Amino acid sequence: SDLRQMLATKSVENIQFLPFLTTDANNLSWLGYGCLKGDGTVITVNAIGAALQTLYILVYLYYSPAKRPVLLQVLLLLAVVVTGYGYFSVLVDVGTRLTHLGLFCSVFTITMYLSPLADLAKVVRSKSTRCLSFPLTVTTLVASSSWTLYGLQLHDLYITVPNVPGIITSLVRFWLFQRYKPEQDKPY
């Protein structure tokens, strides 16, 4: 819905950029983990996710009036990904590579799930959930719950543990939507 809103309004007003940037980093990291582990499910889901998030970033950049900060954040993401790839390819021995990459992916996943809460103070202060995306909240709950169950099925703590905060932060955002109903929103 955020992509549709950007295309319809030709604007990025009231749309957060950080959650989608961290999601792209997360997808790229898990894609590497899936390739290293040979897990087709992880590879497929994260390849599609990375492609969609990259599309979102390009559209956001196109419609953003302040291109420099957005571009700097994208370049920072690319620097982190390239550094991570170099680290895991060159510096980490093959025997511990999956463990190190799993930990790296876990940190990115937790960051991704916590990033929408960056506006928590703004929501409480304004008593408005206008800056939060309800569809993103629903999607986050479904995705984090699914990955938690998948990780439990595989007995893979690197998949299970970092997805639990996604469930918790989604529930917090649902509570915020309940507490500050959209009809209570006042124009800024």
C-alpha positions, -999 to +999 in steps of 0.1 A: +000+000+000+029+024+006+042+018-029+007+024-043+004+056-022+038+069-035+028+062-071-006+077-067+004+109-049+039+112-064+051+119-029+068+101+000+049+121+027+041+101+058+060+071+045+089+058+066+120+049+047+141+032+074+119+000+077+123-007+040+160+000+040+166-024+069+143-050+053+164-049+021+196-054+042+178-082+060+167-099+028+202-097+013+218-111+045+193-140+047+198-147+010+235-153+017+226-175+047+202-195+026+228-199-002+254-210+023+230-234+041+214-246+008+179-238+020+157-233-010+129-217+010+152-191+025+168-184-009+135-180-028+117-158-002+146-135+003+156-132-033+120-120-040+120-098-009+153-082-019+140-074-054+108-059-041+126-038-014+151-025-040+121-015-062+106+003-032+139+021-025+142+032-061+106+046-062+111+063-028+144+079-041+126+090-073+098+108-054+118+120-024+123+158-025+154+153-003+174+128-023+208+133-006+199+118+028+181+089+012+210+082-012+234+084+017+214+058+036+213+035+005+251+039+001+256+031+038+235-001+032+256-010+002+288-005+022+275-027+050+265-054+025+299-053+007+318-053+039+298-082+052+303-101+020+341-095+022+342-105+058+323-137+054+341-146+021+377-138+031+381-135+068+358-162+083+369-199+079+344-222+062+337-242+094+323-212+113+309-192+083+273-203+088+274-196+125+288-161+120+264-153+091+235-166+112+244-142+140+249-113+115+214-121+100+199-122+134+211-088+143+197-074+110+164-091+116+160-076+150+170-042+136+144-045+109+116-054+133+125-026+157+129+002+131+092+011+128+092+018+165+116+047+159+085+069+156+070+056+189+076+089+207+060+108+178+030+085+179+025+090+216+032+127+216+008+134+187-017+107+197-018+098+160-007+066+142-005+084+109+032+077+106+028+040+111+017+016+083-011-007+092-005-030+062+032-032+072+022-041+107-001-069+095+026-082+071+053-080+098+032-101+122+025-127+095+061-129+083+077-130+118+052-156+130+058-177+099+096-175+101+095-183+139+074-215+131+098-224+102+128-219+124+112-241+152+105-268+126+141-268+114+155-263+150+174-233+136+178-207+164+192-182+139+158-181+122+136-186+153+150-162+178+153-129+158+118-132+145+102-132+180+108-094+183+088-090+151+058-106+168+062-084+199+067-051+180+037-059+158+016-064+188+028-031+202+019-013+170-015-030+170-020-017+205-010+018+193-035+016+164-062+006+190-052+033+214-050+061+188-077+052+163-073+068+128-106+087+132-089+105+161-062+118+139-059+155+136-043+171+106-007+183+114 
